C-alpha cells in the first residue's frame, strides 16, 4: 500500500466515523442522568437508554433525561415524539448498557482528532508561508561574478 492510498483510507475512515457520530445520539428516558448520578458503576437505567439515528445531523450527542414543563402550543422535540430509529437500546431496570462507555469515548476521540487535524493544518499553512517568505527574500537571479 502506497503512502497516498494509506492516507486516503485513513481520511475515509475518519470521515465515516465523523458522520456516524453526527447522525447518532443517546436518548435517555425521564429520570435519566440526574437520577443515575452518584450511584456508581452498578447503577441501573431508568426508563432506558437508547442509541438512536437522529432525523438530522447535529453535534449534540445526548437528549432527554427529564420532563420539563412546556407550553401546550409548543411543538414536541423529536426524541419525545419517537421520531427516530433505534439502533441499540436497553430496557428499564437493566444494568447500564455495555455500549454506552465506548460510544462516548469514541465521540471524545473524534472531537479530539478534529481539533488535532485543525491544529496540524494551521501549523502546516504557517510553515508554508514562512518558507515562501524565505524564498522571496532571496534574489530570483543570483549574480556571481
N, C-alpha and C positions, 0 to 999 in steps of 0.2 A: 504494500500500500504506500503510495507516494505521500509526501508531506501535505500536498494540496488536498488530496481526497480525504485524508485523515482529518484535516481541519474542517473540510466541508461536512463530513459526517458528524463531527462534534458540534458544529453550528446547527445542523438539522436536529440533533438530539436536544440541544439547548432550546431551540425554538419549539419543539414538540412538548417539552416539559413545561415551558412557559405558558403555552396555550392550554395545557391541562389544568394548571393552577389558576388561570384566568377564567376558565369555564366551569370550575367545580367549587363547591363550598361545603361547609359543615353546617347543617341546620340542627339546632338544639331545641328541644321542646320546652314548654313552660316550666320554670323552676330549674333551668339548666345550670350554667356555670356558677351562678351566685349560690345555689343550694349545694353544689358539689365542692365548693372551695373549702379547704381545710380538712377534708375527710381522708386525705392521703391516697395511696395507690389502690386501696381496696374499695374506693367509692363506687357506688352503683349509679347507673344512669337514671335520670328522672323519667320523663315520658319517652326518651330515646334520642339518640344522636344519629344523624344520617349524613352520609356523603352523597351529595346530590349534584346533578348537572343543572347549572343556572340557566335561566331563559335568555340571558345576555351576559357577555363577558364584563367582569369588573375586578378591581383589585381587592375588594373586601372578601374575606375568606370564612367568616363565621356570622351566622344570622340566627335570630330568635333568642331564646333564653329567658323569656318573661313576657307577661302580658301587660302592656302599657294601656292605660285608658286613652281611648281615641274618640274623636268626634264621630257621630254616626254617618255623616256625609263623606268623610274621608275615605278614599279607596284603600282596600286592604293590600298589604305588601305581598309579593309573590310567594314568600315562604309560609305565609299564614293561610293562603287560599289553596295551597297544594299545586301551584303552577310550576312544577319541576319533576324531573325524573330521578328516582333514587338509584344510586349505583351500589351503595353499601349501607346497611342500617343495623340498628340494634333495638331490641325491644325494651320496654320499661322494666326496671328491676334487675337487669342483667349487669354483669361486671362491665367496667369501662372497655369499649371495643379496642382490639389489638391494633387496628389500622390508624387510630387517632394520632398517636405519637409520631409514627413515620410520616404521616401526611403533613403534620405541622413542621417537622424537621425538614422535610423536602421543600416546603413552602419557604422556610427561612433560608435554606441553602440557595434556592432560586433567587430570592431577593438579594442575597449577598453576592451571588455571581453577576447579577445585573449591575450592582454597584462597582464590582471589580472590573467588569467589562467597560463601564463608562470611564473609570479612572485610567485603565490601560489605554483606551482610545484617546483620551485627553493628553496623557503623557506622550503618546506616540505623535500626536499632532504638534505638540510643543517641540519635541525633538526634531521633527521635520522642519519647523520654522527656524529653529536655531541653526540647523545645517544649511538651510537655504540662505540665511543672513550671512553665515560664514563664507559661503561660496560667492556671494555677491560683493563681499568686501575685497576679494582678490581681483586683480585686473583680468579682463577677459583675454587679452592678448599680451601675455608676458613678453617683455622685450629683453633679450640678453645680448650684450654686445661683446 
